[in-house]
Amino acid sequence: MMKDRELGFLRGLDVVTAIFLVVGGLTMGLGGIMGFEPVVTFLNSFGMISRVVSVIIGLCAIYEVSMWRAIPRRWCGIFSETPHGVMS
């Protein structure tokens, strides 16, 4: 059984990675539809920061893919009446 502190950390990591993926997806969508890529446009003057943001978004995608079964189990206890997603 996972400790509440570990569970809280992993849920926080899940939220952060989801936010990065949404931002990355919207950026790619804008780039594909309108030819405008906000991250590149705004961070281009910083050079390396734009590349780091892209790498972080890629790492978030790898995390989400590798945890695709564990993430719903971690969050199931929040949405049900029973603790830690144990169904009766």
Buried (B, 14 or more C-beta within 10 A) or exposed (E): EEEEEEBEEBBEBBEEBBEBBEBBEEBEEBBEEEEEBEBBEEBEEEEEEBEEBBEBBEEBBEBBEEBEEEBEEBBBBEEEEEEBBEEE
